[in-house]
């Protein structure tokens, strides 16, 4: 993506944001390793981006997601962003994810993390609910808290891309890629289901819900002890259950944002952007944003996202998760384990049963 192309994206997205009902925009620079792009690029385009979004008169924030292995590069651009995010999981620096320089990269990441935190600049750790994160429990959160990190993002795992390849192997993955766009855009009576046996990466939904319950109790105790820490998306879930509104962090995201690839291809689902065979609605460099939003590809994708299992349609938490994510739904055995669903019903039941106590976390928003 060139500077001019980035500015086209800024122009079109800011204009679309201004005319929309949305009152806050989150703009995230992610993919590949963004700090490997020369800092001059960001010093040219990020101020331009900010100016265009400031003209909307609405709130926004700009963040960058980095592997934190190139700290000198990051330091030349970090002041341009409201928040720097780095991802982590216990298996990151192991042979499961790397084939070379494992120890050196781990040492570099930990050193750079400490240096960055000492600078006093805000940093968030992003974790996905992979099996190794769940196995590490809240001890992993304590580790980051002890380092001074006060904002932790827990993203419910969306099995797609490399996750599926690493879990099932290349042969299954290539077969999956050959049909995945049809799964997402062609109306089917029954959604294709994927069965996991002896999973290494993707946890079952029961374990995921139990982990989030443990994290919520951990957060509650820390807050009651006067420790300033926030774990996303705990408050979002609590608010959704207590006030009975949609929980954006578990419901389908297709209609809540747009994701642009370096070549201008655009899609709605955040997990789709890294797919080998991405479902694209159009090209931001060439097409009008409203035309993209109203495209047949977007309409079909959205329609498939709202096609729910009958068990979802009868669920008491439907107004909270709206059937959750269709990519996660492929892994739910609705007939065999109805209670432990991809929308994390046990977690929401726990919140409802403890809402008076947990609501104090909403009174102290961070």
C-alpha positions in Angstrom: 0.0 0.0 0.0 1.4 3.4 -1.0 1.0 6.7 0.8 -1.5 7.8 -1.8 -3.5 4.6 -1.5 -3.5 4.9 2.3 -4.9 8.4 2.0 -7.6 7.1 -0.3 -8.6 4.7 2.4 -8.6 7.5 5.0 -10.7 9.8 2.8 -13.3 7.1 2.1 -13.6 5.7 5.5 -13.7 9.0 7.3 -16.5 10.2 4.9 -18.4 7.0 5.5 -18.0 7.3 9.2 -19.2 10.9 9.2 -22.4 10.0 7.5 -23.0 6.9 9.6 -24.8 6.5 13.0 -21.6 5.3 14.6 -20.2 7.7 17.2 -16.7 6.1 17.7 -14.2 4.6 15.3 -11.4 2.2 16.0 -8.7 2.2 13.4 -6.1 -0.5 13.7 -2.9 -1.0 11.6 -2.3 -4.8 11.6 -1.0 -7.6 9.4 2.4 -8.8 8.5 4.7 -6.8 10.7 3.8 -3.1 10.3 6.9 -1.8 12.0 9.0 -3.1 9.1 7.5 -0.4 6.9 9.7 2.7 7.1 8.6 5.2 9.8 8.5 8.0 7.2 5.4 6.3 5.7 3.5 6.5 9.0 4.7 10.1 9.7 3.1 11.0 6.4 -0.2 9.1 6.5 -1.2 8.9 10.2 -1.4 12.7 10.7 -3.5 12.8 7.5 -5.7 10.0 8.8 -6.2 11.9 12.1 -7.0 15.1 10.4 -9.7 13.4 8.2 -11.3 11.7 11.2 -11.1 14.8 13.4 -13.2 16.6 10.7 -16.0 14.2 11.4 -16.5 15.7 14.9 -16.7 12.2 16.3 -14.4 10.1 18.6 -11.8 7.8 17.3 -8.6 6.0 18.2 -5.6 4.7 16.2 -3.7 1.6 17.2 -0.9 -0.5 15.8 -0.4 -4.3 16.4 3.2 -5.3 16.4 5.3 -8.5 17.2 7.6 -6.2 19.3 10.7 -7.7 17.7 11.8 -4.4 16.1 11.8 -1.9 18.9 14.0 0.8 17.3 11.5 0.9 14.4 8.5 1.1 16.7 10.1 3.9 18.7 10.4 6.1 15.6 6.6 6.0 15.1 5.0 5.1 18.4 3.9 8.6 19.3 1.7 8.6 16.2 -0.6 6.0 17.8 -3.0 6.1 20.7 -2.2 2.5 21.7 0.4 -0.1 20.8 -0.7 -3.7 21.0 1.5 -6.8 21.0 0.1 -10.4 20.8 1.3 -13.2 22.9 0.6 -16.9 23.8 2.7 -19.3 25.7 3.4 -21.4 22.6 4.5 -18.4 20.6 8.2 -18.9 20.9 8.2 -22.7 20.5 8.9 -25.1 17.7 5.1 -25.3 17.2 5.2 -21.8 15.7 8.8 -21.2 14.7 11.6 -23.1 13.0 14.5 -20.9 13.7 16.0 -18.6 16.3 13.3 -19.4 18.9 15.4 -18.6 22.0 16.8 -15.4 20.5 13.4 -14.1 19.4 11.9 -14.9 22.8 14.7 -13.0 24.6 14.3 -10.1 22.2 10.5 -9.9 22.7 10.8 -10.0 26.5 13.6 -7.4 26.5 11.7 -5.1 24.2 8.6 -5.5 26.3 10.4 -4.4 29.4 12.1 -1.5 27.7 8.8 -0.3 26.2 6.9 -0.5 29.5 9.7 1.5 31.2 9.0 4.3 28.8 5.6 4.8 30.4 3.8 4.6 27.0 0.5 2.6 27.0 0.8 -1.0 25.9 -1.8 -3.7 25.6 -1.3 -7.4 25.5 -3.6 -9.3 23.1 -4.3 -13.0 23.8 -6.5 -15.4 21.9 -8.3 -18.2 23.8 -6.1 -20.9 22.4 -5.6 -24.1 24.4 -2.2 -23.0 25.7 -3.6 -19.7 27.0 -6.4 -21.5 28.8 -4.0 -24.0 30.3 -1.8 -21.1 31.6 -4.9 -19.8 33.5 -4.8 -16.5 35.4 -1.2 -17.0 36.3 -0.4 -15.6 32.8 -2.4 -12.5 33.6 -0.5 -12.1 36.9 2.7 -12.3 35.0 1.8 -9.4 32.8 0.3 -7.4 35.7 3.5 -7.7 37.6 5.3 -6.2 34.6 3.0 -3.2 34.7 0.6 -4.0 32.0 -2.9 -2.7 32.8 -4.9 -3.5 29.7 -5.2 -7.1 28.4 -7.3 -8.1 25.4 -8.8 -11.6 25.4 -10.1 -12.5 22.0 -12.3 -15.5 21.7 -10.6 -17.8 19.2 -11.9 -17.8 15.6 -10.7 -21.1 14.0 -9.6 -20.0 10.5 -6.4 -19.7 8.4 -3.2 -20.9 10.1 -5.1 -22.0 13.1 -7.0 -24.6 11.1 -3.8 -25.6 9.1 -1.8 -26.1 12.3 -4.6 -28.0 14.0 -5.7 -30.3 11.2 -2.7 -30.4 8.8 -2.1 -29.2 5.3 -4.3 -31.7 3.5 -7.4 -30.8 5.4 -6.6 -27.1 5.2 -6.3 -27.1 1.4 -9.6 -28.9 1.2 -11.1 -26.4 3.6 -9.8 -23.5 1.6 -11.3 -24.8 -1.6 -14.9 -24.6 -0.2 -14.7 -22.0 2.5 -16.0 -19.0 0.4 -19.0 -21.1 -0.7 -19.7 -21.8 3.0 -19.7 -18.0 3.6 -21.7 -16.8 0.7 -23.9 -19.5 -0.8 -27.2 -20.2 1.0 -27.3 -23.7 2.5 -29.9 -25.5 4.5 -27.4 -26.9 6.9 -24.0 -25.3 7.8 -20.9 -27.4 7.3 -19.7 -28.7 10.7 -16.1 -29.5 11.6 -15.3 -32.1 14.2 -12.1 -31.8 16.3 -10.5 -34.9 17.9 -7.6 -34.6 20.3 -7.3 -30.8 19.7 -4.0 -29.1 20.3 -4.9 -25.5 19.7 -8.6 -25.0 19.5 -10.3 -25.5 23.0 -13.8 -26.8 23.5 -16.4 -24.1 24.2 -16.9 -25.4 27.8 -13.3 -24.8 28.6 -13.3 -21.4 27.0 -16.4 -20.3 29.1 -14.8 -21.7 32.3 -11.6 -19.7 31.5 -13.5 -16.5 31.1 -15.3 -17.1 34.3 -12.0 -17.5 36.1 -10.6 -14.4 34.4 -13.7 -12.4 35.5 -13.2 -13.5 39.1 -9.5 -12.6 38.8 -10.4 -9.2 37.5 -13.0 -8.6 40.3 -10.5 -9.5 43.0 -7.9 -7.2 41.5 -10.3 -4.3 41.3 -11.5 -4.9 44.9 -7.9 -4.8 45.9 -7.6 -1.3 44.3 -5.5 -2.5 41.3 -6.1 -0.5 38.1 -6.4 -3.2 35.4 -8.9 -3.9 32.6 -9.5 -7.1 30.7 -11.4 -6.9 27.5 -14.1 -8.1 26.9 -15.3 -8.8 30.5 -17.1 -5.5 30.9 -18.8 -5.8 27.5 -20.2 -9.2 28.5 -21.4 -7.9 31.9 -23.1 -4.9 30.4 -24.8 -7.0 27.7 -26.2 -9.5 30.2 -27.2 -6.9 32.9 -28.8 -4.4 30.5 -29.9 -7.0 27.9 -28.2 -5.6 24.8 -26.0 -7.0 22.1 -22.5 -8.0 23.1 -20.4 -6.8 20.1 -17.5 -8.9 21.2 -19.2 -12.2 20.7 -21.8 -11.4 18.1 -21.0 -11.4 14.3 -18.8 -8.5 13.3 -19.6 -8.5 9.5 -21.8 -5.4 9.7 -19.7 -3.6 12.3 -16.6 -2.5 10.4 -14.5 -2.9 7.3 -11.1 -4.5 6.9 -8.8 -3.5 4.0 -5.9 -5.6 2.7 -2.8 -4.0 1.2 -4.1 -4.5 -2.3 -7.4 -2.7 -1.6 -9.6 -5.8 -1.2 -12.1 -5.2 1.5 -14.2 -7.5 3.7 -16.3 -7.2 6.9 -15.1 -10.0 9.1 -11.9 -9.3 10.9 -10.8 -12.9 10.7 -11.4 -13.0 7.0 -8.7 -10.5 6.2 -5.9 -13.0 6.7 -7.5 -15.9 4.9 -5.7 -17.5 2.0 -8.9 -17.2 -0.1 -10.5 -14.0 1.2 -14.2 -13.2 0.5 -13.9 -9.7 -0.8 -16.8 -7.2 -1.3 -14.9 -4.9 -3.6 -11.8 -2.7 -3.8 -11.5 0.4 -1.7 -9.1 2.1 -4.2 -11.6 1.8 -7.0 -15.1 1.5 -5.5 -17.4 3.7 -3.5 -17.7 2.7 0.1 -21.5 2.7 0.0 -21.4 0.5 -3.1 -19.1 -1.9 -1.2 -21.4 -1.9 1.8 -24.4 -2.7 -0.5 -22.6 -5.2 -2.7 -24.1 -8.6 -3.4 -21.1 -10.3 -1.9 -21.5 -8.3 1.4 -25.3 -9.0 1.4 -24.8 -12.8 1.0 -22.0 -12.8 3.6 -24.2 -11.0 6.0 -27.1 -13.3 5.2 -25.1 -16.4 5.9 -23.8 -14.8 9.2 -27.4 -14.4 10.4 -28.4 -18.0 9.5 -28.6 -19.6 12.9 -28.9 -23.1 14.3 -32.4 -23.7 15.6 -31.0 -24.1 19.2 -29.8 -20.5 18.9 -33.2 -19.1 17.9 -34.7 -20.6 21.1 -31.9 -19.4 23.4 -32.6 -17.0 26.2 -29.4 -15.1 25.4 -30.2 -14.6 21.7 -30.5 -10.8 22.2 -27.0 -10.8 23.6 -25.0 -12.9 21.1 -27.3 -13.0 18.1 -26.1 -16.4 17.3 -22.4 -15.4 17.7 -19.8 -16.0 15.0 -20.6 -18.4 12.1 -16.9 -19.4 11.9 -17.1 -20.6 15.5 -20.5 -22.2 14.9 -18.9 -24.7 12.6 -17.3 -26.3 15.6 -20.4 -26.5 17.8 -22.2 -29.8 18.3 -25.6 -28.3 19.0 -27.3 -31.7 19.4 -24.6 -33.4 21.5 -23.6 -30.5 23.7 -26.2 -27.8 23.4 -25.4 -25.9 26.6 -21.7 -25.4 25.8 -22.1 -23.2 22.7 -19.8 -21.0 20.6 -21.7 -18.0 22.1 -20.4 -18.9 25.6 -23.8 -19.4 27.2 -22.3 -20.7 30.5 -20.3 -17.5 30.9 -23.4 -15.4 30.4 -25.4 -17.6 32.9 -22.6 -17.0 35.4 -22.8 -13.2 34.9 -26.6 -13.3 35.3 -26.3 -15.3 38.5 -23.7 -12.9 39.9 -24.8 -9.6 38.3 -25.3 -7.6 41.5 -21.7 -8.3 42.6 -20.2 -8.0 39.1 -22.0 -4.8 38.2 -19.5 -2.9 40.4 -17.0 -3.4 37.5 -19.3 -1.3 35.3 -19.3 1.5 37.8 -15.6 1.8 37.5 -15.1 1.8 33.8 -11.4 2.1 32.7 
